[in-house]
Amino acid sequence: MIKIDRTFSHMEYIEGMDITSHDIMDKVLKYREEYDYSKYTAADVKRALAQDNLDIEGFKALLSPAAFPFLEEMAAKAKHVTCQHFGNSVTMFTPLYIANYCENHCVYCGFNCYNRIKRAKLTQEEIEAELKAIAESGLQDILILTGESRHMSDVEYIGEAVKTAAKYFKQVGLEVYPLNVDEYKYIHECGADYVCVYQETYNTDKYETLHLRGHKRIFPYRFNAQERAILGGMRLVSFGALLGLDDFRRDALATGLHAYFLQKKYPHAEISFSPPRLRPIINDDTVNPSDVHEPQLLQVMTAYRLFMPFAVITISTRERAGFRDNVIGLCATKISAGVSVGVGGHVEEEKGDEQFDISDPRSVEEVHQAILDHGCQPVYNDYIRV
């Protein structure tokens, strides 16, 4: 039997971690705990859809089972709102995994430290070769990822990769282990524009049973990562729960409110959502959501759009091509293309194993054409450095 490391509480910081105010976290967790989605009715959903500016109560209604019969109406309104704020543009990007070493034991992740996979870490020369090859595809937005290992992928290593990426790309994002404010400031000065940190689940009790060892086990440090990134100068921060780990409606509510309250506190911050679902991993193909199917995912995405009209919504290659194509322009405004989720893979074959299985392996050219076929405009860059 796998045992949880109880030598330290998952709700208490450990040495070296910046301690942040918990005002937003406490509020979000209270809303999640008290959310009884069974009480909402068709009348509540209709009232929510009639609102010009969706309030929290309306957001709750649109995430409830009562909203499911209104999915077409939600999608139609989401498309209208998306068009108002984004036109018909869809931004393209790709991820680059530069290392897959990890010090966490997360039971659902292919990178977890106890999973026997091929581990690898790109040299700075290999990183530049990968970045150059990706840039030749025309993409100008790159997301750099590592496994969560400070020992194997320290902040200086990540910073050097970001400096190189900034030579080839107009936008550089980061999806690595959570950092302290001064570290986010350093990475921002290296050239990073945005940060993606996903809470996985906002159920603190379930979180403890899923994150058995490592720094990721500390729930509040991860929760407050976006705030530290903003304080470190990052322009955009992304939020998400891994739908299927726990009650997806409550996790979707908490995700939306986490972003909502943080933007209230920092109005200049740009907000992004990514609604990934569980996918099979190496050595465990049973990891899959049991209750989050494509219609439920669409419900979550349209609710996000109506609650936070200006937010970027990214659709992952975890989803099949047909679903991804149907949500661009409707609620999703950013899509990945030419994706490899192993280490490297754009110059030569992957040096290290992948984090999860993908469902859409299409090239940049194929995704570009799919965007055009759906009446939208592929955008390779929407940001200018000054």
C-alpha positions as CSV (number, residue, x, y, z in Angstrom):
1,M,0.0,0.0,0.0
2,I,1.2,3.5,-0.9
3,K,1.5,5.7,2.2
4,I,1.1,9.4,2.5
5,D,4.1,11.3,3.9
6,R,2.6,12.8,7.0
7,T,5.9,14.3,8.4
8,F,4.5,17.7,7.4
9,S,0.9,18.9,6.8
10,H,-0.2,19.5,3.3
11,M,-1.7,22.8,4.5
12,E,1.4,24.2,6.1
13,Y,4.4,25.9,4.4
14,I,7.8,24.5,4.6
15,E,11.2,26.3,4.9
16,G,12.1,28.4,1.9
17,M,8.5,29.0,0.6
18,D,7.1,32.6,0.4
19,I,4.1,32.9,2.7
20,T,1.2,34.7,1.1
21,S,-2.0,36.1,2.5
22,H,-4.8,33.4,2.5
23,D,-7.7,35.8,2.0
24,I,-8.5,34.6,-1.5
25,M,-7.8,31.0,-0.7
26,D,-10.1,30.9,2.3
27,K,-12.9,32.6,0.4
28,V,-12.6,30.2,-2.6
29,L,-12.5,27.1,-0.4
30,K,-15.6,28.3,1.5
31,Y,-17.6,28.8,-1.7
32,R,-16.5,25.4,-3.0
33,E,-17.5,23.7,0.3
34,E,-20.9,25.4,0.4
35,Y,-21.8,24.9,-3.3
36,D,-24.9,22.7,-3.6
37,Y,-25.4,22.5,-7.3
38,S,-28.4,20.2,-6.9
39,K,-30.6,23.1,-5.7
40,Y,-30.4,25.0,-9.0
41,T,-33.4,24.9,-11.3
42,A,-34.2,25.7,-14.9
43,A,-35.5,29.1,-13.8
44,D,-32.1,29.8,-12.1
45,V,-30.3,29.0,-15.4
46,K,-32.6,31.2,-17.4
47,R,-32.0,34.1,-15.1
48,A,-28.3,33.5,-15.4
49,L,-28.4,33.5,-19.2
50,A,-30.4,36.7,-19.2
51,Q,-27.7,38.6,-17.3
52,D,-25.4,40.9,-19.2
53,N,-22.7,40.5,-16.5
54,L,-22.8,37.1,-15.0
55,D,-22.6,37.2,-11.2
56,I,-21.3,34.4,-8.9
57,E,-24.7,33.0,-8.3
58,G,-25.3,32.9,-12.1
59,F,-21.9,31.1,-12.6
60,K,-23.0,28.5,-10.0
61,A,-26.3,28.0,-11.9
62,L,-24.5,27.5,-15.2
63,L,-22.2,24.8,-13.8
64,S,-25.1,22.9,-12.3
65,P,-26.9,19.9,-13.8
66,A,-29.9,22.1,-14.3
67,A,-27.9,24.0,-17.0
68,F,-27.2,20.9,-19.1
69,P,-30.4,21.0,-21.1
70,F,-29.5,24.7,-21.9
71,L,-26.1,23.8,-23.4
72,E,-27.0,25.1,-26.8
73,E,-28.1,28.4,-25.4
74,M,-25.0,28.6,-23.3
75,A,-22.8,27.9,-26.4
76,A,-24.6,30.4,-28.5
77,K,-24.2,33.2,-25.9
78,A,-20.6,32.2,-25.3
79,K,-19.9,32.5,-29.0
80,H,-21.4,35.9,-29.1
81,V,-19.4,37.0,-26.1
82,T,-16.2,35.5,-27.5
83,C,-16.7,37.4,-30.8
84,Q,-17.3,40.7,-28.9
85,H,-14.0,40.5,-27.1
86,F,-11.7,38.4,-29.4
87,G,-13.3,38.7,-32.8
88,N,-12.7,35.5,-34.8
89,S,-9.0,35.2,-33.8
90,V,-7.5,32.0,-32.4
91,T,-3.9,32.1,-31.0
92,M,-1.6,29.2,-31.7
93,F,1.2,28.0,-29.5
94,T,3.1,24.8,-28.7
95,P,4.7,23.4,-25.5
96,L,8.3,22.4,-25.2
97,Y,9.3,20.0,-22.4
98,I,12.9,20.5,-21.5
99,A,13.1,18.0,-18.7
100,N,10.9,15.4,-17.0
101,Y,12.6,14.8,-13.7
102,C,10.2,15.2,-10.8
103,E,10.4,15.1,-7.0
104,N,6.7,14.8,-6.4
105,H,4.6,11.7,-6.1
106,C,1.3,12.6,-7.7
107,V,-0.7,9.4,-8.4
108,Y,-2.3,10.6,-11.7
109,C,0.9,12.0,-13.4
110,G,3.2,10.2,-15.7
111,F,6.2,12.2,-14.4
112,N,5.7,11.2,-10.8
113,C,9.0,10.3,-9.1
114,Y,8.1,6.6,-8.6
115,N,6.9,6.0,-12.1
116,R,9.6,4.0,-14.1
117,I,9.9,6.1,-17.2
118,K,12.8,7.3,-19.4
119,R,14.0,10.5,-17.7
120,A,15.9,13.2,-19.6
121,K,17.0,16.9,-19.5
122,L,17.9,18.9,-22.5
123,T,21.2,20.8,-22.5
124,Q,21.0,24.5,-23.3
125,E,22.3,23.7,-26.8
126,E,19.6,21.1,-27.3
127,I,17.0,23.6,-26.0
128,E,18.1,26.2,-28.6
129,A,18.0,23.6,-31.4
130,E,14.4,22.7,-30.4
131,L,13.3,26.3,-30.1
132,K,14.8,27.1,-33.5
133,A,13.0,24.2,-35.1
134,I,9.7,25.2,-33.6
135,A,10.2,28.9,-34.6
136,E,10.7,27.7,-38.2
137,S,7.1,26.5,-38.2
138,G,6.0,30.1,-37.9
139,L,4.8,29.8,-34.2
140,Q,5.7,32.8,-32.1
141,D,4.2,31.7,-28.7
142,I,6.1,29.0,-26.8
143,L,5.3,27.3,-23.4
144,I,8.4,25.9,-21.7
145,L,7.7,23.0,-19.3
146,T,9.7,20.9,-16.9
147,G,8.9,18.2,-14.3
148,E,8.8,19.6,-10.8
149,S,12.4,19.0,-9.7
150,R,14.4,22.0,-8.3
151,H,17.5,19.8,-8.1
152,M,17.4,18.7,-11.8
153,S,15.8,21.9,-13.3
154,D,16.9,24.7,-11.1
155,V,15.7,28.3,-11.5
156,E,18.9,29.3,-13.3
157,Y,18.5,26.4,-15.8
158,I,14.9,27.5,-16.5
159,G,16.0,31.2,-16.8
160,E,18.7,30.4,-19.4
161,A,16.1,28.5,-21.4
162,V,13.7,31.5,-21.2
163,K,16.5,33.8,-22.4
164,T,17.0,31.6,-25.4
165,A,13.3,31.3,-26.1
166,A,12.9,35.1,-26.0
167,K,15.3,35.3,-29.0
168,Y,13.0,33.3,-31.2
169,F,9.5,34.0,-29.8
170,K,7.4,37.0,-29.2
171,Q,5.6,35.3,-26.2
172,V,7.2,33.0,-23.7
173,G,5.2,31.1,-21.1
174,L,6.3,28.9,-18.3
175,E,4.7,25.8,-16.7
176,V,7.2,24.6,-14.0
177,Y,7.1,24.1,-10.3
178,P,5.7,27.1,-8.3
179,L,8.3,29.8,-7.5
180,N,8.8,32.5,-4.9
181,V,8.3,36.2,-5.9
182,D,11.9,37.0,-6.4
183,E,12.3,33.9,-8.6
184,Y,9.3,34.8,-10.7
185,K,10.9,38.3,-11.0
186,Y,14.1,36.8,-12.3
187,I,12.4,34.6,-14.8
188,H,10.3,37.6,-16.0
189,E,13.5,39.6,-16.5
190,C,14.9,36.7,-18.5
191,G,11.9,37.1,-20.9
192,A,8.9,35.1,-19.6
193,D,5.5,36.8,-20.1
194,Y,3.1,34.4,-18.5
195,V,2.8,31.5,-16.1
196,C,0.6,28.4,-15.9
197,V,0.0,26.8,-12.6
198,Y,-2.8,24.3,-12.1
199,Q,-4.2,23.4,-8.7
200,E,-5.4,20.0,-10.0
201,T,-8.2,19.8,-7.4
202,Y,-9.5,22.4,-4.9
203,N,-10.7,19.7,-2.5
204,T,-8.0,20.0,0.2
205,D,-8.7,16.5,1.6
206,K,-8.6,14.8,-1.8
207,Y,-5.5,16.9,-2.7
208,E,-3.7,15.3,0.3
209,T,-4.5,11.8,-1.0
210,L,-3.3,12.5,-4.5
211,H,-0.1,14.3,-3.7
212,L,1.8,11.9,-1.5
213,R,5.3,13.4,-1.4
214,G,7.2,16.4,-2.6
215,H,6.7,20.2,-2.5
216,K,3.6,20.0,-4.6
217,R,2.0,18.4,-1.5
218,I,1.8,21.9,0.0
219,F,-1.7,23.1,-1.1
220,P,-1.5,26.8,-0.1
221,Y,1.9,27.4,-1.7
222,R,0.6,26.1,-5.0
223,F,-2.7,28.0,-4.6
224,N,-1.0,31.3,-4.2
225,A,1.5,30.8,-7.1
226,Q,-0.4,33.0,-9.5
227,E,-0.4,35.9,-7.0
228,R,3.4,35.5,-6.6
229,A,3.8,35.5,-10.3
230,I,1.9,38.7,-10.7
231,L,4.0,40.3,-7.9
232,G,7.0,39.1,-9.8
233,G,5.9,41.1,-12.9
234,M,4.2,38.4,-15.0
235,R,1.6,39.8,-17.4
236,L,-0.7,36.8,-17.6
237,V,-1.5,33.9,-15.2
238,S,-3.4,30.8,-16.1
239,F,-5.7,28.7,-13.9
240,G,-7.1,25.2,-14.1
241,A,-8.3,22.1,-12.3
242,L,-7.6,18.6,-13.7
243,L,-11.2,17.7,-14.3
244,G,-12.0,14.2,-13.1
245,L,-9.8,14.1,-10.1
246,D,-12.7,15.1,-7.9
247,D,-16.2,16.7,-8.2
248,F,-15.6,18.6,-11.5
249,R,-18.5,21.1,-10.9
250,R,-17.0,22.2,-7.5
251,D,-13.5,22.3,-9.0
252,A,-14.7,24.3,-12.0
253,L,-16.4,26.7,-9.6
254,A,-13.3,27.1,-7.5
255,T,-11.1,27.6,-10.5
256,G,-13.3,30.4,-11.8
257,L,-13.6,32.1,-8.4
258,H,-9.8,31.8,-7.8
259,A,-9.2,33.7,-11.1
260,Y,-12.1,36.1,-10.4
261,F,-11.0,37.2,-7.0
262,L,-7.3,37.5,-8.0
263,Q,-8.2,39.8,-10.9
264,K,-10.3,41.9,-8.5
265,K,-7.2,42.3,-6.3
266,Y,-4.9,42.9,-9.3
267,P,-7.0,44.5,-12.1
268,H,-4.1,44.8,-14.4
269,A,-3.4,41.0,-14.6
270,E,-4.5,39.1,-17.6
271,I,-6.4,35.8,-16.9
272,S,-6.3,32.5,-18.7
273,F,-8.1,29.2,-18.2
274,S,-7.1,25.8,-19.3
275,P,-9.7,23.0,-18.6
276,P,-7.7,19.8,-19.0
277,R,-9.3,16.4,-18.4
278,L,-7.5,13.3,-17.0
279,R,-5.6,11.3,-19.6
280,P,-3.9,7.8,-19.4
281,I,-0.3,7.8,-18.4
282,I,2.7,5.5,-19.0
283,N,2.3,2.4,-16.8
284,D,-1.3,3.2,-15.9
285,D,-3.9,3.4,-18.7
286,T,-6.7,3.3,-16.2
287,V,-6.3,7.0,-15.4
288,N,-9.3,8.6,-17.0
289,P,-12.2,10.8,-15.8
290,S,-15.4,8.8,-15.1
291,D,-17.9,11.7,-15.1
292,V,-16.5,14.4,-17.3
293,H,-17.4,13.8,-20.9
294,E,-17.2,16.2,-23.8
295,P,-20.6,17.8,-23.1
296,Q,-19.7,18.4,-19.5
297,L,-16.4,19.9,-20.6
298,L,-18.2,22.2,-23.0
299,Q,-20.5,23.3,-20.2
300,V,-17.5,24.2,-18.0
301,M,-15.8,26.1,-20.8
302,T,-18.9,28.1,-21.8
303,A,-19.6,28.9,-18.1
304,Y,-16.0,30.3,-17.8
305,R,-16.5,32.4,-20.9
306,L,-19.8,33.9,-19.7
307,F,-18.4,34.5,-16.2
308,M,-15.1,36.1,-17.3
309,P,-15.6,37.4,-20.9
310,F,-12.0,38.8,-21.3
311,A,-10.2,35.6,-20.2
312,V,-8.1,33.6,-22.6
313,I,-9.4,30.0,-22.8
314,T,-7.0,27.3,-24.0
315,I,-8.0,23.9,-25.4
316,S,-5.5,21.2,-24.9
317,T,-4.3,18.3,-27.1
318,R,-5.7,16.1,-24.4
319,E,-8.9,16.5,-26.3
320,R,-9.7,15.0,-29.7
321,A,-9.3,17.1,-32.9
322,G,-13.0,17.3,-33.6
323,F,-13.9,18.7,-30.2
324,R,-11.0,21.2,-30.3
325,D,-12.1,22.4,-33.7
326,N,-15.7,22.9,-32.5
327,V,-14.8,25.0,-29.5
328,I,-12.5,27.4,-31.1
329,G,-14.3,30.7,-31.7
330,L,-17.1,29.4,-29.6
331,C,-15.4,29.8,-26.3
332,A,-11.7,28.7,-26.8
333,T,-9.3,31.4,-28.0
334,K,-6.0,29.6,-27.8
335,I,-5.0,26.2,-29.2
336,S,-1.8,24.1,-29.2
337,A,-0.4,22.6,-32.4
338,G,2.5,20.4,-33.4
339,V,2.6,19.1,-29.9
340,S,5.1,16.7,-28.2
341,V,4.6,16.0,-24.5
342,G,7.9,14.1,-24.2
343,V,11.2,15.8,-23.7
344,G,12.3,17.4,-26.9
345,G,10.9,15.8,-30.0
346,H,11.0,18.6,-32.5
347,V,14.5,18.1,-33.8
348,E,15.0,14.4,-33.2
349,E,12.9,11.7,-31.4
350,E,11.9,12.4,-27.9
351,K,14.8,12.0,-25.3
352,G,12.4,11.4,-22.4
353,D,9.0,9.8,-22.0
354,E,5.8,11.8,-22.1
355,Q,3.7,13.2,-19.3
356,F,0.4,11.9,-20.7
357,D,-1.2,10.6,-23.9
358,I,-2.4,13.2,-26.4
359,S,-5.5,13.0,-28.6
360,D,-4.6,15.5,-31.3
361,P,-1.2,15.0,-32.9
362,R,-1.8,17.4,-35.8
363,S,0.9,19.6,-37.2
364,V,1.0,23.4,-37.1
365,E,-0.1,23.5,-40.7
366,E,-3.0,21.2,-40.1
367,V,-4.3,23.1,-37.1
368,H,-3.9,26.4,-39.0
369,Q,-6.1,25.0,-41.8
370,A,-8.7,23.7,-39.3
371,I,-9.0,27.2,-37.8
372,L,-9.6,28.6,-41.2
373,D,-12.1,25.9,-42.0
374,H,-14.1,26.9,-39.0
375,G,-14.3,30.5,-40.1
376,C,-11.7,31.8,-37.6
377,Q,-8.4,33.5,-38.1
378,P,-5.1,31.9,-37.0
379,V,-3.0,34.3,-34.9
380,Y,0.6,33.6,-34.3
381,N,1.3,36.6,-32.1
382,D,-1.0,39.2,-30.4
383,Y,1.6,40.8,-28.1
384,I,4.4,43.3,-28.8
385,R,7.4,43.7,-26.4
386,V,8.3,47.4,-25.6
